[in-house]
Protein backbone atom coordinates (compact mmCIF):
# COMPACT_ATOMS: atom_id res chain seq x y z
CA UNK A 1 0.00 0.00 0.00
CA UNK A 2 1.33 3.45 -0.90
CA UNK A 3 2.00 5.91 1.93
CA UNK A 4 -0.55 8.41 0.65
CA UNK A 5 -3.40 5.90 0.44
CA UNK A 6 -5.84 6.03 3.36
CA UNK A 7 -5.91 3.04 5.68
CA UNK A 8 -9.03 1.38 6.95
CA UNK A 9 -9.34 0.48 10.63
CA UNK A 10 -8.52 -3.15 9.78
CA UNK A 11 -5.27 -2.21 8.03
CA UNK A 12 -3.67 -0.23 10.89
CA UNK A 13 -0.35 -1.73 11.93
CA UNK A 14 2.53 -0.53 14.10
CA UNK A 15 5.80 -0.31 12.14
CA UNK A 16 7.97 -2.06 14.74
CA UNK A 17 11.07 -1.45 12.61
CA UNK A 18 10.58 2.31 13.02
CA UNK A 19 9.89 2.84 16.74
CA UNK A 20 11.09 5.88 18.69
CA UNK A 21 11.00 6.94 22.33
CA UNK A 22 10.09 10.58 22.83
CA UNK A 23 11.91 12.85 25.27
CA UNK A 24 11.00 16.52 25.88
CA UNK A 25 13.47 19.12 27.16
CA UNK A 26 12.54 22.70 28.08
CA UNK A 27 14.14 25.80 29.53
CA UNK A 28 10.73 26.75 31.05
CA UNK A 29 10.87 30.07 29.17
CA UNK A 30 10.74 29.81 25.38
CA UNK A 31 12.38 26.62 24.19
CA UNK A 32 11.08 23.09 23.94
CA UNK A 33 13.24 20.49 22.24
CA UNK A 34 11.75 17.14 21.37
CA UNK A 35 14.15 14.24 20.93
CA UNK A 36 13.02 11.06 19.23
CA UNK A 37 15.34 8.23 20.24
CA UNK A 38 15.25 5.18 17.93
CA UNK A 39 14.50 1.95 19.76
CA UNK A 40 14.21 -1.76 19.05
CA UNK A 41 10.82 -3.49 19.40
CA UNK A 42 11.86 -4.58 22.93
CA UNK A 43 12.45 -0.93 23.96
CA UNK A 44 16.25 -1.08 23.93
CA UNK A 45 18.16 1.68 22.07
CA UNK A 46 18.73 1.18 18.34
CA UNK A 47 22.24 2.54 17.64
CA UNK A 48 21.89 1.92 13.89
CA UNK A 49 19.56 4.94 13.50
CA UNK A 50 20.15 8.58 14.53
CA UNK A 51 18.06 10.48 17.05
CA UNK A 52 15.75 13.14 15.60
CA UNK A 53 15.39 16.61 17.14
CA UNK A 54 12.53 19.12 16.79
CA UNK A 55 12.35 22.65 18.18
CA UNK A 56 9.09 24.16 19.40
CA UNK A 57 8.18 27.59 20.73
CA UNK A 58 5.27 30.03 20.79
CA UNK A 59 5.71 33.57 19.50
CA UNK A 60 3.31 36.44 20.15
CA UNK A 61 1.97 38.08 17.01
CA UNK A 62 -0.62 40.78 16.31
CA UNK A 63 -3.12 37.94 15.76
CA UNK A 64 -2.22 36.24 19.05
CA UNK A 65 0.06 33.33 19.96
CA UNK A 66 1.75 31.61 17.01
CA UNK A 67 3.12 28.10 17.61
CA UNK A 68 6.31 27.40 15.64
CA UNK A 69 7.85 23.99 15.16
CA UNK A 70 10.91 23.01 13.13
CA UNK A 71 13.35 20.16 12.64
CA UNK A 72 16.83 20.64 14.07
CA UNK A 73 19.69 18.90 12.26
CA UNK A 74 21.69 17.94 15.36
CA UNK A 75 23.24 14.81 16.77
CA UNK A 76 23.24 15.76 20.48
CA UNK A 77 20.96 17.68 22.81
CA UNK A 78 23.69 20.27 23.41
CA UNK A 79 24.02 20.85 19.66
CA UNK A 80 20.22 21.04 19.28
CA UNK A 81 20.03 23.68 22.04
CA UNK A 82 22.76 25.72 20.36
CA UNK A 83 21.05 25.46 16.94
CA UNK A 84 17.53 26.12 18.32
CA UNK A 85 17.40 29.95 17.84
CA UNK A 86 18.55 29.81 14.21
CA UNK A 87 16.25 26.88 13.38
CA UNK A 88 13.24 28.77 14.80
CA UNK A 89 14.27 31.95 12.97
CA UNK A 90 14.42 30.03 9.67
CA UNK A 91 11.03 28.42 10.35
CA UNK A 92 9.48 31.85 11.01
CA UNK A 93 11.03 33.19 7.79
CA UNK A 94 9.45 30.26 5.89
CA UNK A 95 6.07 30.94 7.53
CA UNK A 96 6.23 34.63 6.60
CA UNK A 97 7.19 33.81 3.01
CA UNK A 98 4.35 31.28 2.75
CA UNK A 99 1.90 33.88 4.07
CA UNK A 100 3.16 36.44 1.54
CA UNK A 101 2.81 33.90 -1.26
CA UNK A 102 -0.78 33.18 -0.22
CA UNK A 103 -1.50 36.91 -0.20
CA UNK A 104 0.05 37.27 -3.68
CA UNK A 105 -2.07 34.41 -5.00
CA UNK A 106 -5.25 35.87 -3.54
CA UNK A 107 -4.46 39.36 -4.84
CA UNK A 108 -3.73 38.11 -8.35
CA UNK A 109 -6.62 35.69 -8.55
CA UNK A 110 -8.71 36.45 -11.59
CA UNK A 111 -12.45 35.97 -11.37
CA UNK A 112 -13.54 34.11 -14.49
CA UNK A 113 -17.15 34.77 -15.54
CA UNK A 114 -17.79 31.04 -16.04
CA UNK A 115 -16.74 30.42 -12.45
CA UNK A 116 -19.38 32.78 -11.05
CA UNK A 117 -22.71 31.28 -9.94
CA UNK A 118 -25.51 31.85 -12.43
CA UNK A 119 -28.23 34.11 -10.94
CA UNK A 120 -31.84 33.00 -10.78
CA UNK A 121 -33.44 34.76 -13.75
CA UNK A 122 -36.96 33.40 -13.20
CA UNK A 123 -38.17 36.24 -11.04
CA UNK A 124 -41.28 35.84 -8.96
CA UNK A 125 -41.82 36.23 -5.25
CA UNK A 126 -38.34 35.00 -4.29
CA UNK A 127 -36.37 37.59 -6.22
CA UNK A 128 -34.50 37.13 -9.43
CA UNK A 129 -34.46 39.49 -12.37
CA UNK A 130 -38.01 39.10 -13.63
CA UNK A 131 -40.55 41.89 -13.90
CA UNK A 132 -43.75 42.29 -11.91
CA UNK A 133 -45.40 39.42 -13.73
CA UNK A 134 -42.72 37.02 -12.59
CA UNK A 135 -41.46 36.28 -16.10
CA UNK A 136 -38.10 36.94 -17.65
CA UNK A 137 -37.76 40.28 -19.41
CA UNK A 138 -36.48 39.79 -22.94
HELIX and SHEET records of a PDB file:
HELIX    1   1 UNK A    9  UNK A   11  5                                   3    
HELIX    2   2 UNK A   16  UNK A   18  5                                   3    
HELIX    3   3 UNK A   77  UNK A  108  1                                  32    
HELIX    4   4 UNK A  113  UNK A  115  5                                   3    
SHEET    1   A 4 UNK A  19  UNK A  26  0                                        
SHEET    2   A 4 UNK A  32  UNK A  39 -1                                        
SHEET    3   A 4 UNK A  52  UNK A  61 -1                                        
SHEET    4   A 4 UNK A  64  UNK A  72 -1                                        
END                                                                             
